[in-house]
Amino acid sequence: MKRIPGLIILLVSCIATAYAGDAKVSAMMTAGPTGRELTAYTADATKLYAMFKTKGVAKGDKFRGVWIADDVGDAAPAGTKIDEKTLTAEGETEDGEFSLSRPTPGWPLGKYHIDIYVNDQLATKVPFEIKGAGKSKKDKNEEEEESGD
């Protein structure tokens, strides 16, 4: 009789774990909440967005986004965690976003990724890069005028 409560707790935790493992997440990096997919940003980008869609999640499930610097030269060691945020699902299916604002000294150039977890299980990893700032359209037009093109 004393074993029954323990068995019930074990059974419930096994069901929750199995369910969490069934969640599917697809994600992409974008320039904004409604922006197009990107694989690289310029160093002057004010904010980075990871947009995600899920399948097989339930109300109360937790999504955690962990921003990682993979290779940013001398700016930080490989694998440095930059930031993380946790969101809670409000229904059976959930679309969402994680965002990260540019640091005051600017983005170090290099390779990064975001890990997205569902209930502490890694669901997906999205790599991206920060590259040198591109020239604005105005700067390109001025160069063409100067070169006679």
N, C-alpha and C positions, 0 to 999 in steps of 0.2 A: 504494500500500500504506500509506503514511503517513497517508492521509486516513481510512482505515477506523475507527480508534479514535475520531477526532473525530466522524465520522458516527454511530457507535454512541452516544456520549455525547449528541449532539444529539437523536437519535431517542428515547432514554430520557427526557430532560428534557421533550420535547414530549408524550410519553405521560403523564407525571406532571402536567404543567400542564393537559392536557385533562381528566384525571380529576378534578383538584381543582375545575375549573370545573363539573363535573357534580353536585357535592354540593349537597343542598338542606337548608336549616335553617329550622325554624319556631320561634318563641320568644314568650314572654309574661312579663310581670312578675307576681309573686305575693307574698303575704304570708309565704310559707314554702315549704319543699320540697313540701308537699302542699296548699298553699293555693289559693285561687281566683284567677282572673285579675284584675289591677288595672291601672288607668291612672293612678292618683294615690295617693300615700301622705300621711300626716300628718307634720308635722315631728318628731313624737316617735317615729316608727318606729325600732326598734332595728337592723333589718337589711332590706336590699332584696334580692330574689331575681329573677334572670332564668333561667327554666327553658327548656330547648331540646330539640328532637327533631331528629334528622338522618336523611337518606336518601342513600345513595350515597357513604358514607365507608368507608375501610378502616382496618385496624389500623395505628396509627402516625400517622394524620392528626392535625394540630394544630388545636385550636379556641382562639381568642383572644377574650376579652371585654374591651372597652375602654369604661369608664364616662366619659361626657362631660357637663359642665355647659353647657347651651345658653344659658340666660338666667336668671341668678341675681342680677340687679341689680349692686350694688357689691361683692358677695362674691367675684366672680371674673370675668375677661373671658369673653365668649362663646367657646365651643369649648374651654374648659379641660379637659384630661384629668385625671380624678380618680385613676383607678387602672386597672390592667390585669392580667389573669391568663391563662396559657396552660395548656390541658389537652391530654392525648394520648388519642386513641381507643384503646380496648382491643379493639375488634372491628369487624365490618363495619357495624353500626348502633349508634348511641350516643345515649343520652339523658343530659343533664347539666344542671348549674346553675352559674351565677356568682352570687356574693353580695358585698354591700358593707355593712360595718358603719357605723353612725352615727358621724360625727366627734365628738370631745369637745365642741366648741362647739355641736353640733347641725347639722341640715340647713339650709342656706340655702333659702328658699322660691324656687320657680321651675321652669323646664323643663330636663329632662335627657333623655339617651338612652344606650343601650348599643349599640355596634357589635359584632357577632359575626362573626369571620373564620374561614374554613376554609383552612388552608395559606396564610395571608396574602392571601386574596381575600375581600373583604367579602361575606358571605352574607346578612345581615339587619341591620336597625336597628329597635330597639324604643324608642319615645318614652314618657316618663312625666313626672309632675309631683310636686313636693313642695308641699303646701298647708299652711295654718295648722293647728295641732293642734285636733282636734275635741273636743267635751266628752264626757266619759265618760257612760255610761248613768246612773250615780248622780247626776251633776250635773244631767242633764236631768230626772230624777225629782224632785229637790229643787226645781228651778225651777217645775215643775208644781204641787207642793204649795204653794209660796209664792204662786203666782198664783191658786190656788183651782180649777185645772182638774182 
